[in-house]
Amino acid sequence: MTRTGKTAARRRHLRTAAPVPLLVPALLGLAFLVVPLIALLVRAPWRSMPELLTSAEVWDALRLSLVCATAATAVSLVVGVPLAWLLARVEFPGRGLVRALVTLPLVLPPVVGGVALLMALGRNGIVGQWLDSWFGITLPFTTAGVVVAEAFVAMPFLVISVEGTLRAADPRFEEAAATLGASRFTAFRRVTLPLIAPGVAAGAVLAWARALGEFGATITFAGNFPGRTQTMPLAVYLALQSDPEAAIALSLVLLAVSVAVLAGLRDRWMTAS
């Protein structure tokens, strides 16, 4: 065997061989993540699943979840894409601090986010009191409040995805458009936005999935009122106390959505060996 062949064989061996001190905890970690999902499938009431998933309460929660998650994603797109562009393309004092504040909802406990929204947008909040007195707009414990809570926790996913795509995109295309007389906004709309469209789409899907699964901020800021603010995660929590089989069925629906999102994004977030 030539030296090149021996080197290639050695590399293949290093890729496939795993030392026991690393293999054992790796398998334990895999089991820790996978076994609960398997248990959900094993304990699922498959025979009564059609009946459980066709009840009016489930359909109301599912409809509300889809509508609110889509609306929250739309809000995130409208304000999140320009914010990502600002962070990626404009140098200004305190940009690092702004980026940290934008990503803070990713690590902030959702219930704390709900309390913060109440303090800001509640009837006595620093902004909500003016919305109520000037425009008669009340957000807490309404369907609009669900959208606001979901957008608050989901938008950072979109901003991070779009900002990363913008940083990877070549700014010389925008500069070339500017030399041809295009304004900065025109260059963004006609050149940059089509260039980063895959990143925007991926970020939107992630934001939509996060909004669909939001629980803590929603129940704190919008409450749990069937037909008005009770989304699928809230319905799971309520059903778990009285009807565990219904809770499992609803959980499987959310699990299926999560798997579909991962499958749709596999080319962007996963690499094949």
CORQUI-V577061 format. One line per field, one symbol per residue. ss: DSSP state (a for helix, b for strand, c for the rest). phi: phi as a letter, one per 30 degrees, with the letter a starting at -180 (. if undefined). psi: psi as a letter, one per 20 degrees, with the letter a starting at -180 (. if undefined). Layout:
BEGIN
ss=???
phi=???
psi=???
END
This chain:
BEGIN
ss=ccaaaaaaaaaaaaaacccaaaaaaaaaaaaaaaaaaaaaaaccccccaaaaaccaaaaaaaaaaaaaaaaaaaaaaaaaaaaaaaaaacccccaaaaaaaaaaaaaccaaaaaaaaaaaaccccccaaaaaaaacccccccaaaaaaaaaaaaaaaaaaaaaaaaaacccaaaaaaaaccccaaaaaaaaaaaacaaaaaaaaaaaaaaaacccaaaaaaccccccccccaaaaaaaaaaacaaaaaaaaaaaaaaaaaaaaacaaaacccc
phi=.ddddddddddddddcdbdedcdddddddddedceedddddddddddceedddcddddddddddddddddddddddddcdddddddddccdadidddddddddeedcdeedddddddddccdecddcdddddddcicbcdibdddddddddddcdeddddddddddddddddddddddddjddddddddccddddcedddddddddddddddcdbdddddccibceibbddedddddddddbbeddddddddddddddddddddcddccbbdd
psi=prhgghgghgghghhhppqghhgghghggghhhhghhghghgjpmhhjggghijqhgghgggghgggghgghhgghgghhghgggghhippqpjhhgghghhigihipphhhhggghghgjrhjrhhhhhhghgikpogqkrhhhgggghhghhhhggggghghhhhhqoihgghghhhjjqrhhghghhggghhjghhggghhgghghghhjpgghghghiamopigioaghhhggghhhhnhghggghhhghggggghghhhjhhhiqpq.
END
